[in-house]
Amino acid sequence: MEALIRLSAALGIFLTMIGWEGLSPRRKLHLSRRQRWPINLGLAAFNMLIMRVTLGGIAYLSAVHAADNGWGLLNLWHAPTWLSVIITLLVLDFALYCQHIITHKWPLLWRLHQIHHTDLEFDATTAVRFHPLEIMLSMFYKVAWIYLIGAHPMSVIAFEIILNGAATFNHSNVNIPPAIDKKLRWLLITPDMHRVHHSTIPTETDSNYGFSISWWDRLCKTYTPDPKYGHTNMPIGLNAYRSQKDLSFTRLLLLPFKPLKRG
Protein backbone atom coordinates (compact mmCIF):
# COMPACT_ATOMS: atom_id res chain seq x y z
CA MET A 1 0.00 0.00 0.00
CA GLU A 2 2.83 2.40 0.92
CA ALA A 3 4.50 1.84 -2.47
CA LEU A 4 1.19 2.28 -4.31
CA ILE A 5 0.56 5.62 -2.59
CA ARG A 6 4.00 6.92 -3.49
CA LEU A 7 3.80 5.68 -7.08
CA SER A 8 0.35 7.16 -7.65
CA ALA A 9 1.44 10.55 -6.29
CA ALA A 10 4.65 10.54 -8.33
CA LEU A 11 2.85 9.60 -11.54
CA GLY A 12 0.16 12.23 -11.02
CA ILE A 13 2.71 14.99 -10.43
CA PHE A 14 4.83 13.86 -13.39
CA LEU A 15 1.87 13.91 -15.80
CA THR A 16 0.86 17.33 -14.51
CA MET A 17 4.33 18.78 -15.04
CA ILE A 18 4.91 17.39 -18.54
CA GLY A 19 1.49 18.75 -19.49
CA TRP A 20 2.51 22.16 -18.14
CA GLU A 21 5.81 21.93 -20.03
CA GLY A 22 3.92 21.36 -23.25
CA LEU A 23 1.57 24.29 -22.70
CA SER A 24 4.04 26.84 -21.34
CA PRO A 25 7.76 25.93 -21.64
CA ARG A 26 10.47 28.11 -20.10
CA ARG A 27 13.17 27.21 -22.62
CA LYS A 28 13.25 25.99 -26.17
CA LEU A 29 14.74 22.49 -26.10
CA HIS A 30 17.30 21.63 -28.77
CA LEU A 31 17.04 17.89 -28.22
CA SER A 32 13.73 16.19 -28.80
CA ARG A 33 11.90 14.11 -26.24
CA ARG A 34 12.51 11.09 -28.47
CA GLN A 35 16.26 11.55 -28.05
CA ARG A 36 16.24 11.93 -24.28
CA TRP A 37 13.14 10.44 -22.73
CA PRO A 38 13.88 6.76 -23.48
CA ILE A 39 17.17 7.15 -21.58
CA ASN A 40 15.81 9.11 -18.63
CA LEU A 41 12.62 7.09 -18.25
CA GLY A 42 14.56 3.90 -18.91
CA LEU A 43 16.82 4.70 -15.95
CA ALA A 44 13.75 5.46 -13.83
CA ALA A 45 12.12 2.13 -14.70
CA PHE A 46 15.37 0.23 -14.15
CA ASN A 47 15.88 1.91 -10.77
CA MET A 48 12.32 1.13 -9.70
CA LEU A 49 12.84 -2.52 -10.60
CA ILE A 50 16.15 -2.72 -8.75
CA MET A 51 14.73 -1.06 -5.66
CA ARG A 52 11.60 -3.20 -5.75
CA VAL A 53 13.56 -6.47 -5.66
CA THR A 54 16.19 -5.25 -3.18
CA LEU A 55 15.30 -2.36 -0.85
CA GLY A 56 11.61 -1.85 -1.56
CA GLY A 57 9.83 -0.10 1.33
CA ILE A 58 12.92 -0.07 3.52
CA ALA A 59 12.54 3.58 4.57
CA TYR A 60 9.00 3.10 5.86
CA LEU A 61 9.81 -0.29 7.42
CA SER A 62 12.83 1.21 9.17
CA ALA A 63 10.64 3.92 10.69
CA VAL A 64 8.16 1.28 11.91
CA HIS A 65 11.01 -0.81 13.31
CA ALA A 66 12.47 2.20 15.14
CA ALA A 67 9.05 3.12 16.57
CA ASP A 68 8.33 -0.46 17.73
CA ASN A 69 11.64 -0.57 19.59
CA GLY A 70 11.63 2.99 20.87
CA TRP A 71 14.79 3.86 18.96
CA GLY A 72 15.73 7.34 17.83
CA LEU A 73 15.63 10.77 19.45
CA LEU A 74 11.96 11.47 18.80
CA ASN A 75 10.88 8.09 20.16
CA LEU A 76 13.02 8.51 23.29
CA TRP A 77 11.63 11.99 23.76
CA HIS A 78 8.05 10.79 23.20
CA ALA A 79 7.40 13.84 21.03
CA PRO A 80 3.78 14.45 19.98
CA THR A 81 2.91 13.20 16.50
CA TRP A 82 2.52 16.65 14.93
CA LEU A 83 5.94 17.73 16.16
CA SER A 84 7.56 14.44 15.11
CA VAL A 85 6.21 14.89 11.59
CA ILE A 86 7.50 18.47 11.28
CA ILE A 87 10.94 17.64 12.69
CA THR A 88 11.24 14.54 10.50
CA LEU A 89 10.42 16.48 7.32
CA LEU A 90 12.87 19.27 8.12
CA VAL A 91 15.72 17.04 9.29
CA LEU A 92 15.47 14.65 6.33
CA ASP A 93 15.32 17.54 3.87
CA PHE A 94 18.44 19.12 5.38
CA ALA A 95 20.16 15.72 5.47
CA LEU A 96 19.61 15.30 1.73
CA TYR A 97 20.84 18.85 1.12
CA CYS A 98 24.09 17.86 2.88
CA GLN A 99 24.23 14.59 0.96
CA HIS A 100 23.87 16.46 -2.31
CA ILE A 101 26.88 18.62 -1.51
CA ILE A 102 28.93 15.54 -0.62
CA THR A 103 28.08 13.88 -3.96
CA HIS A 104 29.62 16.88 -5.70
CA LYS A 105 32.71 17.15 -3.51
CA TRP A 106 33.69 13.49 -3.05
CA PRO A 107 35.06 12.10 -6.36
CA LEU A 108 33.88 8.55 -5.62
CA LEU A 109 30.26 9.71 -5.24
CA TRP A 110 30.57 12.22 -8.07
CA ARG A 111 31.26 9.30 -10.40
CA LEU A 112 27.66 8.24 -9.74
CA HIS A 113 26.01 11.65 -9.42
CA GLN A 114 27.49 12.96 -12.67
CA ILE A 115 24.98 10.79 -14.55
CA HIS A 116 22.26 13.17 -13.35
CA HIS A 117 24.21 16.18 -14.66
CA THR A 118 25.05 14.76 -18.07
CA ASP A 119 21.54 15.52 -19.35
CA LEU A 120 21.96 18.16 -22.05
CA GLU A 121 18.46 19.52 -21.45
CA PHE A 122 16.39 20.20 -18.36
CA ASP A 123 12.83 18.95 -17.94
CA ALA A 124 10.70 16.76 -15.69
CA THR A 125 12.47 13.58 -16.83
CA THR A 126 15.82 14.94 -15.65
CA ALA A 127 14.49 14.44 -12.12
CA VAL A 128 14.69 10.65 -12.51
CA ARG A 129 18.02 10.46 -14.36
CA PHE A 130 20.13 8.73 -11.70
CA HIS A 131 22.46 5.77 -11.54
CA PRO A 132 20.94 2.84 -9.58
CA LEU A 133 23.94 2.67 -7.24
CA GLU A 134 23.38 6.28 -6.23
CA ILE A 135 19.71 5.55 -5.54
CA MET A 136 20.66 2.63 -3.30
CA LEU A 137 23.34 4.55 -1.41
CA SER A 138 20.94 7.44 -0.91
CA MET A 139 18.37 5.06 0.55
CA PHE A 140 20.88 3.67 3.07
CA TYR A 141 21.78 7.24 4.02
CA LYS A 142 18.10 8.10 4.61
CA VAL A 143 17.56 4.93 6.64
CA ALA A 144 20.45 5.91 8.92
CA TRP A 145 18.81 9.27 9.58
CA ILE A 146 15.41 7.65 10.09
CA TYR A 147 16.84 5.47 12.86
CA LEU A 148 18.84 8.33 14.35
CA ILE A 149 15.89 10.71 14.73
CA GLY A 150 13.21 8.04 15.24
CA ALA A 151 11.22 9.34 12.29
CA HIS A 152 7.45 8.93 12.43
CA PRO A 153 6.43 6.24 9.85
CA MET A 154 3.71 8.36 8.23
CA SER A 155 6.08 11.32 7.94
CA VAL A 156 8.53 9.10 6.06
CA ILE A 157 5.85 8.33 3.47
CA ALA A 158 5.00 12.03 3.31
CA PHE A 159 8.67 12.91 2.87
CA GLU A 160 9.12 10.46 -0.01
CA ILE A 161 6.06 11.93 -1.76
CA ILE A 162 7.27 15.50 -1.17
CA LEU A 163 10.79 14.62 -2.30
CA ASN A 164 9.63 13.02 -5.56
CA GLY A 165 7.08 15.74 -6.23
CA ALA A 166 9.47 18.59 -5.49
CA ALA A 167 12.19 17.05 -7.68
CA THR A 168 9.77 16.68 -10.60
CA PHE A 169 8.55 20.24 -10.12
CA ASN A 170 11.93 21.93 -9.79
CA HIS A 171 13.40 20.07 -12.77
CA SER A 172 10.47 20.98 -15.01
CA ASN A 173 10.79 23.21 -18.05
CA VAL A 174 7.81 25.37 -17.04
CA ASN A 175 7.35 29.10 -17.33
CA ILE A 176 6.58 30.77 -14.00
CA PRO A 177 6.26 34.59 -14.01
CA PRO A 178 9.38 36.12 -12.38
CA ALA A 179 7.35 37.96 -9.72
CA ILE A 180 5.72 34.70 -8.61
CA ASP A 181 8.99 32.78 -8.82
CA LYS A 182 10.69 35.36 -6.57
CA LYS A 183 8.05 34.89 -3.88
CA LEU A 184 8.02 31.09 -4.15
CA ARG A 185 11.79 30.96 -3.66
CA TRP A 186 11.51 32.11 -0.08
CA LEU A 187 10.12 28.67 0.73
CA LEU A 188 10.39 26.31 -2.26
CA ILE A 189 13.00 25.35 -4.82
CA THR A 190 11.60 26.62 -8.13
CA PRO A 191 12.62 25.38 -11.59
CA ASP A 192 14.52 28.63 -12.29
CA MET A 193 16.39 28.29 -9.00
CA HIS A 194 17.37 24.66 -9.51
CA ARG A 195 18.19 25.08 -13.21
CA VAL A 196 21.21 27.14 -12.14
CA HIS A 197 22.57 23.98 -10.49
CA HIS A 198 22.59 22.26 -13.90
CA SER A 199 24.71 24.96 -15.54
CA THR A 200 27.99 24.04 -17.22
CA ILE A 201 29.72 26.78 -15.22
CA PRO A 202 31.31 25.03 -12.19
CA THR A 203 30.59 27.85 -9.72
CA GLU A 204 26.91 27.67 -10.66
CA THR A 205 26.82 23.87 -10.56
CA ASP A 206 28.26 24.07 -7.05
CA SER A 207 25.27 26.02 -5.77
CA ASN A 208 21.51 25.63 -5.20
CA TYR A 209 21.77 22.12 -3.77
CA GLY A 210 18.35 22.06 -2.11
CA PHE A 211 15.64 19.56 -3.02
CA SER A 212 12.40 21.11 -1.79
CA ILE A 213 13.03 23.82 0.82
CA SER A 214 15.09 26.81 -0.31
CA TRP A 215 16.19 27.85 3.20
CA TRP A 216 19.28 25.65 3.38
CA ASP A 217 21.02 27.23 0.40
CA ARG A 218 20.41 30.71 1.79
CA LEU A 219 21.46 29.83 5.33
CA CYS A 220 24.56 27.89 4.23
CA LYS A 221 25.52 30.46 1.58
CA THR A 222 25.28 28.11 -1.41
CA TYR A 223 22.59 30.19 -3.12
CA THR A 224 22.99 31.62 -6.63
CA PRO A 225 19.93 33.60 -7.76
CA ASP A 226 20.43 33.56 -11.54
CA PRO A 227 22.76 32.03 -14.14
CA LYS A 228 25.39 34.15 -15.86
CA TYR A 229 23.91 33.63 -19.34
CA GLY A 230 20.23 33.86 -18.37
CA HIS A 231 17.71 31.07 -18.03
CA THR A 232 16.75 30.83 -21.70
CA ASN A 233 20.33 30.77 -23.03
CA MET A 234 22.37 29.04 -20.34
CA PRO A 235 24.08 25.81 -21.44
CA ILE A 236 22.95 22.71 -19.53
CA GLY A 237 25.02 19.68 -18.56
CA LEU A 238 28.72 19.01 -18.13
CA ASN A 239 31.44 20.39 -20.40
CA ALA A 240 33.13 16.99 -20.49
CA TYR A 241 30.05 15.31 -21.98
CA ARG A 242 28.48 17.25 -24.85
CA SER A 243 27.56 14.48 -27.31
CA GLN A 244 24.16 12.86 -26.83
CA LYS A 245 25.27 9.74 -28.70
CA ASP A 246 27.93 9.14 -26.02
CA LEU A 247 25.25 9.19 -23.30
CA SER A 248 23.22 6.11 -24.13
CA PHE A 249 21.46 4.05 -21.45
CA THR A 250 24.22 1.42 -21.35
CA ARG A 251 27.05 3.93 -21.39
CA LEU A 252 25.53 5.87 -18.51
CA LEU A 253 25.35 2.70 -16.41
CA LEU A 254 29.04 2.06 -17.11
CA LEU A 255 30.19 5.69 -16.82
CA PRO A 256 31.07 5.56 -13.07
CA PHE A 257 33.59 2.79 -13.78
CA LYS A 258 35.47 4.76 -16.43
CA PRO A 259 38.23 7.36 -15.89
CA LEU A 260 36.73 10.42 -14.24
CA LYS A 261 36.50 13.52 -16.39
CA ARG A 262 36.29 16.98 -14.91
CA GLY A 263 34.80 19.95 -16.67
C-alpha positions as CSV (number, residue, x, y, z in Angstrom):
1,M,0.0,0.0,0.0
2,E,2.8,2.4,0.9
3,A,4.5,1.8,-2.5
4,L,1.2,2.3,-4.3
5,I,0.6,5.6,-2.6
6,R,4.0,6.9,-3.5
7,L,3.8,5.7,-7.1
8,S,0.3,7.2,-7.7
9,A,1.4,10.6,-6.3
10,A,4.7,10.5,-8.3
11,L,2.9,9.6,-11.5
12,G,0.2,12.2,-11.0
13,I,2.7,15.0,-10.4
14,F,4.8,13.9,-13.4
15,L,1.9,13.9,-15.8
16,T,0.9,17.3,-14.5
17,M,4.3,18.8,-15.0
18,I,4.9,17.4,-18.5
19,G,1.5,18.8,-19.5
20,W,2.5,22.2,-18.1
21,E,5.8,21.9,-20.0
22,G,3.9,21.4,-23.3
23,L,1.6,24.3,-22.7
24,S,4.0,26.8,-21.3
25,P,7.8,25.9,-21.6
26,R,10.5,28.1,-20.1
27,R,13.2,27.2,-22.6
28,K,13.2,26.0,-26.2
29,L,14.7,22.5,-26.1
30,H,17.3,21.6,-28.8
31,L,17.0,17.9,-28.2
32,S,13.7,16.2,-28.8
33,R,11.9,14.1,-26.2
34,R,12.5,11.1,-28.5
35,Q,16.3,11.6,-28.0
36,R,16.2,11.9,-24.3
37,W,13.1,10.4,-22.7
38,P,13.9,6.8,-23.5
39,I,17.2,7.2,-21.6
40,N,15.8,9.1,-18.6
41,L,12.6,7.1,-18.2
42,G,14.6,3.9,-18.9
43,L,16.8,4.7,-16.0
44,A,13.7,5.5,-13.8
45,A,12.1,2.1,-14.7
46,F,15.4,0.2,-14.2
47,N,15.9,1.9,-10.8
48,M,12.3,1.1,-9.7
49,L,12.8,-2.5,-10.6
50,I,16.2,-2.7,-8.8
51,M,14.7,-1.1,-5.7
52,R,11.6,-3.2,-5.8
53,V,13.6,-6.5,-5.7
54,T,16.2,-5.2,-3.2
55,L,15.3,-2.4,-0.9
56,G,11.6,-1.9,-1.6
57,G,9.8,-0.1,1.3
58,I,12.9,-0.1,3.5
59,A,12.5,3.6,4.6
60,Y,9.0,3.1,5.9
61,L,9.8,-0.3,7.4
62,S,12.8,1.2,9.2
63,A,10.6,3.9,10.7
64,V,8.2,1.3,11.9
65,H,11.0,-0.8,13.3
66,A,12.5,2.2,15.1
67,A,9.0,3.1,16.6
68,D,8.3,-0.5,17.7
69,N,11.6,-0.6,19.6
70,G,11.6,3.0,20.9
71,W,14.8,3.9,19.0
72,G,15.7,7.3,17.8
73,L,15.6,10.8,19.4
74,L,12.0,11.5,18.8
75,N,10.9,8.1,20.2
76,L,13.0,8.5,23.3
77,W,11.6,12.0,23.8
78,H,8.0,10.8,23.2
79,A,7.4,13.8,21.0
80,P,3.8,14.5,20.0
81,T,2.9,13.2,16.5
82,W,2.5,16.7,14.9
83,L,5.9,17.7,16.2
84,S,7.6,14.4,15.1
85,V,6.2,14.9,11.6
86,I,7.5,18.5,11.3
87,I,10.9,17.6,12.7
88,T,11.2,14.5,10.5
89,L,10.4,16.5,7.3
90,L,12.9,19.3,8.1
91,V,15.7,17.0,9.3
92,L,15.5,14.6,6.3
93,D,15.3,17.5,3.9
94,F,18.4,19.1,5.4
95,A,20.2,15.7,5.5
96,L,19.6,15.3,1.7
97,Y,20.8,18.9,1.1
98,C,24.1,17.9,2.9
99,Q,24.2,14.6,1.0
100,H,23.9,16.5,-2.3
101,I,26.9,18.6,-1.5
102,I,28.9,15.5,-0.6
103,T,28.1,13.9,-4.0
104,H,29.6,16.9,-5.7
105,K,32.7,17.1,-3.5
106,W,33.7,13.5,-3.1
107,P,35.1,12.1,-6.4
108,L,33.9,8.6,-5.6
109,L,30.3,9.7,-5.2
110,W,30.6,12.2,-8.1
111,R,31.3,9.3,-10.4
112,L,27.7,8.2,-9.7
113,H,26.0,11.6,-9.4
114,Q,27.5,13.0,-12.7
115,I,25.0,10.8,-14.6
116,H,22.3,13.2,-13.4
117,H,24.2,16.2,-14.7
118,T,25.0,14.8,-18.1
119,D,21.5,15.5,-19.3
120,L,22.0,18.2,-22.1
121,E,18.5,19.5,-21.5
122,F,16.4,20.2,-18.4
123,D,12.8,18.9,-17.9
124,A,10.7,16.8,-15.7
125,T,12.5,13.6,-16.8
126,T,15.8,14.9,-15.6
127,A,14.5,14.4,-12.1
128,V,14.7,10.6,-12.5
129,R,18.0,10.5,-14.4
130,F,20.1,8.7,-11.7
131,H,22.5,5.8,-11.5
132,P,20.9,2.8,-9.6
133,L,23.9,2.7,-7.2
134,E,23.4,6.3,-6.2
135,I,19.7,5.5,-5.5
136,M,20.7,2.6,-3.3
137,L,23.3,4.5,-1.4
138,S,20.9,7.4,-0.9
139,M,18.4,5.1,0.5
140,F,20.9,3.7,3.1
141,Y,21.8,7.2,4.0
142,K,18.1,8.1,4.6
143,V,17.6,4.9,6.6
144,A,20.5,5.9,8.9
145,W,18.8,9.3,9.6
146,I,15.4,7.6,10.1
147,Y,16.8,5.5,12.9
148,L,18.8,8.3,14.4
149,I,15.9,10.7,14.7
150,G,13.2,8.0,15.2
151,A,11.2,9.3,12.3
152,H,7.4,8.9,12.4
153,P,6.4,6.2,9.8
154,M,3.7,8.4,8.2
155,S,6.1,11.3,7.9
156,V,8.5,9.1,6.1
157,I,5.8,8.3,3.5
158,A,5.0,12.0,3.3
159,F,8.7,12.9,2.9
160,E,9.1,10.5,0.0
161,I,6.1,11.9,-1.8
162,I,7.3,15.5,-1.2
163,L,10.8,14.6,-2.3
164,N,9.6,13.0,-5.6
165,G,7.1,15.7,-6.2
166,A,9.5,18.6,-5.5
167,A,12.2,17.1,-7.7
168,T,9.8,16.7,-10.6
169,F,8.5,20.2,-10.1
170,N,11.9,21.9,-9.8
171,H,13.4,20.1,-12.8
172,S,10.5,21.0,-15.0
173,N,10.8,23.2,-18.0
174,V,7.8,25.4,-17.0
175,N,7.4,29.1,-17.3
176,I,6.6,30.8,-14.0
177,P,6.3,34.6,-14.0
178,P,9.4,36.1,-12.4
179,A,7.4,38.0,-9.7
180,I,5.7,34.7,-8.6
181,D,9.0,32.8,-8.8
182,K,10.7,35.4,-6.6
183,K,8.1,34.9,-3.9
184,L,8.0,31.1,-4.1
185,R,11.8,31.0,-3.7
186,W,11.5,32.1,-0.1
187,L,10.1,28.7,0.7
188,L,10.4,26.3,-2.3
189,I,13.0,25.4,-4.8
190,T,11.6,26.6,-8.1
191,P,12.6,25.4,-11.6
192,D,14.5,28.6,-12.3
193,M,16.4,28.3,-9.0
194,H,17.4,24.7,-9.5
195,R,18.2,25.1,-13.2
196,V,21.2,27.1,-12.1
197,H,22.6,24.0,-10.5
198,H,22.6,22.3,-13.9
199,S,24.7,25.0,-15.5
200,T,28.0,24.0,-17.2
201,I,29.7,26.8,-15.2
202,P,31.3,25.0,-12.2
203,T,30.6,27.8,-9.7
204,E,26.9,27.7,-10.7
205,T,26.8,23.9,-10.6
206,D,28.3,24.1,-7.1
207,S,25.3,26.0,-5.8
208,N,21.5,25.6,-5.2
209,Y,21.8,22.1,-3.8
210,G,18.3,22.1,-2.1
211,F,15.6,19.6,-3.0
212,S,12.4,21.1,-1.8
213,I,13.0,23.8,0.8
214,S,15.1,26.8,-0.3
215,W,16.2,27.8,3.2
216,W,19.3,25.7,3.4
217,D,21.0,27.2,0.4
218,R,20.4,30.7,1.8
219,L,21.5,29.8,5.3
220,C,24.6,27.9,4.2
221,K,25.5,30.5,1.6
222,T,25.3,28.1,-1.4
223,Y,22.6,30.2,-3.1
224,T,23.0,31.6,-6.6
225,P,19.9,33.6,-7.8
226,D,20.4,33.6,-11.5
227,P,22.8,32.0,-14.1
228,K,25.4,34.2,-15.9
229,Y,23.9,33.6,-19.3
230,G,20.2,33.9,-18.4
231,H,17.7,31.1,-18.0
232,T,16.8,30.8,-21.7
233,N,20.3,30.8,-23.0
234,M,22.4,29.0,-20.3
235,P,24.1,25.8,-21.4
236,I,23.0,22.7,-19.5
237,G,25.0,19.7,-18.6
238,L,28.7,19.0,-18.1
239,N,31.4,20.4,-20.4
240,A,33.1,17.0,-20.5
241,Y,30.0,15.3,-22.0
242,R,28.5,17.2,-24.8
243,S,27.6,14.5,-27.3
244,Q,24.2,12.9,-26.8
245,K,25.3,9.7,-28.7
246,D,27.9,9.1,-26.0
247,L,25.2,9.2,-23.3
248,S,23.2,6.1,-24.1
249,F,21.5,4.1,-21.5
250,T,24.2,1.4,-21.4
251,R,27.1,3.9,-21.4
252,L,25.5,5.9,-18.5
253,L,25.3,2.7,-16.4
254,L,29.0,2.1,-17.1
255,L,30.2,5.7,-16.8
256,P,31.1,5.6,-13.1
257,F,33.6,2.8,-13.8
258,K,35.5,4.8,-16.4
259,P,38.2,7.4,-15.9
260,L,36.7,10.4,-14.2
261,K,36.5,13.5,-16.4
262,R,36.3,17.0,-14.9
263,G,34.8,19.9,-16.7
